[in-house]
Amino acid sequence: MSAAPDDLFDRIQAAASAVRGKTKIVPQVGLILGSGLGAYADKLSGADTIDYGDIPGFPRSHVVGHAGKLVLGERHGVRCVAMQGRVHMYEGHSAQTVSFPARVLITLGAKVIIVTNAAGGLNPQWSPGTLMLIRDHIDMLRDHALRGPNDERLGPRFPDMTKAYAPELRKLVKDVAAAENIHLEEGVYVAMPGPTYETPAEVQMLQRLGADATGMSTVPEVVVARHMGARTIGISCITNQAAGISGHELSHAEVTETATRVRATFERLLDAILAGLLARGELA
Ligand code: HPA
C-alpha cells in the first residue's frame, strides 16, 4: 500500500467531522445555491446553520455580501444541506479548493447534488429570466478539480462524464417543471474563467462550440460529484443575453436584478424537484 498521495481525503474528513459535531442531520441532497438564490436555504425547517469559518478547509468568499453559511434542514420531507454562498475560481482559488465544499456535502451523505447558477444566454431566442436545465457542459476553465494525485478512496483517476447530469433526474426535473407550469429550457453550459464577461467574439465562439449558456462556476463541483459517484442536477438562471447579442453592456446589477426577479419561480422549481426526488424513490 502506498501512502495517500496528498491530504485531501483527510481534509474532507476533518471538515465533515466538524459539521457532524454541530448537527445531527444527515443530508440526502446537497444544494449549491448560486447568485441571488441563497435565500432558499432559509426555507429549510428545523435548520442548523454553520458559518464556513467554523468548518476547517472551507474556502471563504471575498465577494461582498455573505461570507457563507452551511444550512442543514428539511424541505418537503427531504433532508438537505445547502451552501449559502460559494467561492469562484476568479477569486484566486484553485478548482480543487472551489470544489472542496461539494466533496464535504457528499461525504456528509448527499447522494444528489443540485447546483444552481446565474449565466449569460448564448441562445438569442432566450430572454433574461429563462431557466435552463443543464444537459451537459463544456469546461473552458484553466484548472481542473481533479488535477494532481488521485486518491482512489474518493474516486477513479479517469471518471466517465457521459452522464454528468443524470438523465433520469433531468427527466424528473422536466416533468415537475411541466406539472408546475414552469417554462424550462434545456442546454449546454460552458464554464469560462471570468471575471470579465465574454467579448462578443468569444460569445460567437461559444455559440459555435454548441453552448447555450455561459457562466463562471458549477463545473468543478459537478466534476467532483461525478468523481465521488454522486448524481447531479444543474440549473442555470439566464440573467442576461451574453455580450454582443443585445448590444447593451453587461453589468453585475443586471445579473442580480434578473436573478431576484425569477427567484420565486426558481424556488418553486427547487421545491418541486425535492418533492419529486422523494416521490420517485430517488433518495432511497
Ligand atoms: N457571462 C458569464 N457569466 C455570467 C454571465 C455572462 O454573461 N451572466 C451571469 N454570469
Boltz pocket constraint, residues with backbone or C-beta under 6 A from the ligand:
constraints:
  - pocket:
      binder: B
      contacts: [[A, 118], [A, 119], [A, 120], [A, 121], [A, 192], [A, 196], [A, 197], [A, 198], [A, 214], [A, 215], [A, 216], [A, 237], [A, 239], [A, 240], [A, 241], [A, 242], [A, 243], [A, 250], [A, 255]]
      max_distance: 6.0
